[in-house]
Amino acid sequence: MKVLVKCFSQVKYAIGSNELTVTLKPGSNSADLETMVREQSAGALDDVTLRTAVNKHYVIEPVLLEDGDEVAFIPPVQGG
């Protein structure tokens, strides 16, 4: 199944893109996807707490993903 990943702020810079299309095994959840994104960041996200939104709704617990879902990883808001 394919899932669209939206990357914001630190995630975008760590991954090098604001969007990714990721192929996952059926039965994968949002936590599995977060682990994959963190691994792809080569440690740049190790100390960053991320909020997760699936299909534009924030989730706290891991959510089973389906083909075509949109998942956003949102780091803490930064100001200046």
C-alpha positions as CSV (number, residue, x, y, z in Angstrom):
1,M,0.0,0.0,0.0
2,K,1.1,3.6,-0.6
3,V,0.9,6.4,1.9
4,L,1.6,10.1,1.4
5,V,3.8,11.6,4.1
6,K,3.8,15.4,4.7
7,C,6.9,16.7,6.3
8,F,7.0,20.0,8.1
9,S,9.9,22.1,9.6
10,Q,12.6,19.9,11.1
11,V,11.2,16.8,9.5
12,K,11.3,18.5,6.1
13,Y,15.0,19.5,6.5
14,A,16.0,16.1,7.9
15,I,14.4,14.2,5.1
16,G,15.2,16.7,2.4
17,S,11.6,16.9,1.1
18,N,8.2,18.2,2.1
19,E,6.4,15.1,0.8
20,L,7.2,11.4,0.4
21,T,5.2,8.6,-1.1
22,V,6.0,5.5,1.0
23,T,5.2,1.9,0.2
24,L,4.2,0.0,3.4
25,K,3.3,-3.6,4.2
26,P,-0.5,-4.1,4.8
27,G,-1.1,-3.9,8.5
28,S,1.4,-1.1,9.1
29,N,0.5,1.7,11.5
30,S,1.4,5.3,12.0
31,A,4.1,4.3,14.6
32,D,5.8,2.0,12.0
33,L,5.8,4.9,9.6
34,E,7.3,7.3,12.1
35,T,10.1,4.8,12.8
36,M,10.8,4.6,9.1
37,V,10.9,8.4,8.7
38,R,13.2,8.7,11.8
39,E,15.6,6.1,10.4
40,Q,15.7,7.9,7.1
41,S,16.7,11.1,8.9
42,A,20.0,9.6,9.9
43,G,19.6,10.8,13.5
44,A,18.5,14.4,12.8
45,L,15.1,13.7,14.5
46,D,16.4,11.7,17.5
47,D,15.6,14.4,20.0
48,V,12.5,15.8,18.3
49,T,9.0,15.0,19.6
50,L,6.6,14.7,16.7
51,R,2.8,15.0,16.6
52,T,1.1,12.8,14.1
53,A,-1.9,13.5,12.0
54,V,-3.6,10.9,9.8
55,N,-5.9,12.3,7.1
56,K,-5.8,15.7,8.8
57,H,-6.8,14.4,12.2
58,Y,-4.3,14.4,15.1
59,V,-3.8,10.9,16.6
60,I,-2.2,10.0,19.9
61,E,-2.2,6.2,19.6
62,P,-0.8,4.3,16.6
63,V,-3.5,4.1,13.8
64,L,-3.7,1.3,11.3
65,L,-2.9,2.8,7.9
66,E,-4.7,2.2,4.6
67,D,-3.7,2.7,1.0
68,G,-4.0,6.3,0.0
69,D,-3.8,7.7,3.6
70,E,-2.1,11.0,4.2
71,V,0.2,11.2,7.3
72,A,1.8,14.4,8.6
73,F,4.6,14.5,11.1
74,I,4.6,17.8,12.9
75,P,7.4,18.9,15.2
76,P,6.9,21.5,18.0
77,V,6.1,25.0,16.9
78,Q,9.1,27.2,16.7
79,G,9.1,30.9,17.0
80,G,11.5,33.7,16.8
